[in-house]
Amino acid sequence: MRSIILIILLQLPVLSQIIFQKPLSERVANYHIKATLDCQAKMIKASEKLIWRNSSQQLIRELQFHLYMNAFRNDSSTFLSQSRKLYPDTPSRPRQELGGVYIQRFVLNSTYDLLHSIEYIQPNDSNQHDSTVVKVKLPQPVQPGEEVSLEIDFSCKLPKIIARTGYSDDFFLLGQWFPKIGVYQEGKWYCHQFFPNSEFFADFGNYEVEFTLPIQYITGATGILLREESGDSLKTLFYRAEDVHDFAVVAWPKFKQEIRDIKGTRVILLYAPEHSVHSKRYMTAITAAIKYFNNWISPFPYPQITVVDPPIHALRAGGMEYPCFITGGAIWGFPAEFRLFPEEVTIHEFAHQYFYGILASNEAEEPWLDEGFTCYATLKIMNHAYGKSASLSELFNIQISQIDEYKRSYLKRPDLDSVWKASWDFRRRAYGVNTYAKPALILHTLENFLGQAKMDTIMRRYYEKWKFRHPRTADFLALVDSISVRDMGWYFDQALLSTKVLDYEVDSLSCEEAVTLDSSQGEAINEYHSRVVIKRLGDFIFPVEIACIFDNGDTLRQNWDGVDSVYVLDYCTTSRIREAQVDPGQKVWLDLNWSNNSMMMKKNYFATIRHWLQVMKIYQQSLLGVFLF
């Protein structure tokens, strides 16, 4: 069926402009945008017609819109001022590198001119210099189920690339470039200001975009290109996208293009000419991601995705996701043995098509639900495609897996902040680890605890239940409890809502030999009384397996709930104990220190060696970061 859809799409100019015969979403917000790019002035002039439906059961008396580009309108905006607080080395931007959105016309239902009713609001921080959110009072309320039309004329001054949007020389990436209505649910508007660490939240709908620009430019976009009309110096491209919640465009005159069909999905790769050697690596990575998701969660529902490789001078546009559109990143001469660029970033951004694109959670309020799930998926795909032990790198014969990198990131700041909180509420330097690395380890540890089959069922059910909707953390947690048939609140309360850390240690190991007399045989028998002391050093309580290995090859296993801080095991056996191990299968990835998880009767040289090898690996990763970035 999907192959038939793809064939139809390739003939769309002469057949139909409908992509899906049956809508995939509720299509609450539908846009028709006509835009012209002035490449010299770095300016977009556009008109937008929005058809918006009140999908709630309440009367709505005002509308709220995002004007994301106004984050770059002045140095006192919340985005730029907070950026300097979070990252003190952030320089002020010259005036010519700033941007902004300017509304010239705002008409409701072709009747009411509401331009002068627009009011800038600051719902999160009361910063009067921030103009990223506006509200518009309506002359009459919108009834439940009623549709309204809004005609908006606006211009958008593009900033020099920042936050993966803007221009660099003659390269343009347009992200969050048009007035975009917020989400109304649960009796209120979700329309937050733009913060340095916050991303986006919007309703699904259809987009029809007519985009005019100089004829020499090569473009890619969220939608399907229906047709192209060319004049002497300009051309207009007609795009359509259905059941998405955003629309991005890229344009650059020097792009090279490669197109492939991968499992019924048309993949368009736009790459810089100097990166032609990397085109195969891009395609290998996106192929691995599409195939893995097809089997793991569900086939990709859209007929097309565009992958963008920006030139080196526009590398800050790399590593970003929009519906059916991702940007990667590559550097000429970057060794194939190091797979951060372009493989990991490509797989990561494609995973966002599911966790953000289809499962459209509120990235601003619950960023872990997007980035954390995406990192978890990235880990699984990288392991599957490139092998577990060296999925990220085998440069200089140093094997680094994807999960090694997440663990390294987590260990730098394991207890700085909690996970489940709004993006603007994190402490300084806490957003990255608590939104990306730690959630990936939380989900991977959960998989090891419940079993892969059950975890896979959870992920598939989560997708099926919440696709093309707005799931919350509570929805996922309820699903985990339901499918696992147990209350997992004890785990998530600690993992998501606290800064507790998990660390188990074999504290001591002793063995005393005793000789007893076998009364029936009249012979002396050697017995060994062994004691193992396990300690929980952290305050995170997690059940763990303990393995005790004896000289005769026997292994006795014991499960400990971890509730007490000390756990003592006593054995009386006919063989001497040789070693004790906590979490012998290394399933608990939240454990801070695996080097203290084992002890031998003789000095544990192997554990010491393992510890220092882990330390060396961390230093090697850091050195790679210094030399390669």
FENUR-V622463 format. One record per run of one state. SS is the DSSP state (2 for helix, 1 for strand, 0 for the rest). FROM is the first residue (numbers start at 1). LEN is the number of residues. If there is no record, write none. Layout:
# FENUR-V622463
ss: {SS;SS}
from: {FROM;FROM}
len: {LEN;LEN}
This chain:
# FENUR-V622463
ss: {0;2;0;1;0;1;0;1;0;2;0;2;0;2;0;1;0;1;0;2;1;0;1;0;1;0;1;0;1;0;1;0;1;0;1;0;1;0;1;0;1;0;1;0;1;0;1;0;1;0;1;0;1;0;2;0;1;0;2;0;1;0;1;0;1;0;2;0;2;1;0;2;0;1;0;2;0;1;0;2;0;2;0;2;0;2;0;1;0;2;0;2;0;1;0;1;0;1;0;1;0;1;0;1;0;1;0;1;0;2;0;1;0;2;0}
from: {1;2;11;29;39;43;54;60;67;68;73;78;87;95;98;100;109;112;114;115;118;121;133;143;147;158;160;161;162;163;165;169;171;175;180;182;183;186;188;191;205;215;218;222;224;231;234;245;249;253;256;263;265;272;273;297;304;309;312;318;320;323;325;328;338;339;340;352;353;359;360;368;387;393;394;395;398;400;401;402;413;423;426;431;451;452;467;469;470;473;485;489;498;502;503;504;519;523;537;544;551;555;561;566;574;577;583;591;592;594;597;598;601;605;629}
len: {1;9;18;10;4;11;6;7;1;5;5;9;8;3;2;9;3;2;1;3;3;12;10;4;11;2;1;1;1;2;4;2;4;5;2;1;3;2;3;14;10;3;4;2;7;3;11;4;4;3;7;2;7;1;24;7;5;3;6;2;3;2;3;10;1;1;12;1;6;1;8;19;6;1;1;3;2;1;1;11;10;3;5;20;1;15;2;1;3;12;4;9;4;1;1;15;4;14;7;7;4;6;5;8;3;6;8;1;2;3;1;3;4;24;1}
